């Protein structure tokens, strides 16, 4: 099981054809999230999972769409203000 969890890494993990790909799955998931998914990597993931590159790209896009929605929720100004308030409360409780 990888440490970098996303919908895309879970999709890969459920379809892996070999047992020893955790580090590779984690690297692919992290790099896909931060750098994008190249056609070569999509082909490699397809070979690792016994699927098509189109399946891989669809899973990648679905994960990014879900992640973007979550990030948009977290970026709302009212939640940012709440987070700052909770941080202030926590720091007050940490002081003797």
Rosetta blueprint (number, residue, H / E / L):
1 X L
2 X L
3 X L
4 X L
5 X L
6 X L
7 X H
8 X H
9 X H
10 X H
11 X H
12 X H
13 X H
14 X H
15 X H
16 X L
17 X L
18 X L
19 X L
20 X L
21 X L
22 X H
23 X H
24 X H
25 X H
26 X H
27 X H
28 X H
29 X H
30 X H
31 X H
32 X H
33 X H
34 X H
35 X H
36 X L
37 X L
38 X L
39 X H
40 X H
41 X H
42 X H
43 X H
44 X H
45 X H
46 X H
47 X H
48 X H
49 X H
50 X L
51 X L
52 X L
53 X H
54 X H
55 X H
56 X H
57 X H
58 X H
59 X H
60 X H
61 X H
62 X H
63 X H
64 X H
65 X H
66 X H
67 X H
68 X H
69 X H
70 X H
71 X H
72 X H
73 X H
74 X H
75 X L
76 X L
77 X H
78 X H
79 X H
80 X H
81 X H
82 X H
83 X H
84 X H
85 X H
86 X H
87 X H
88 X H
89 X H
90 X H
91 X H
92 X H
93 X H
94 X H
95 X L
96 X L
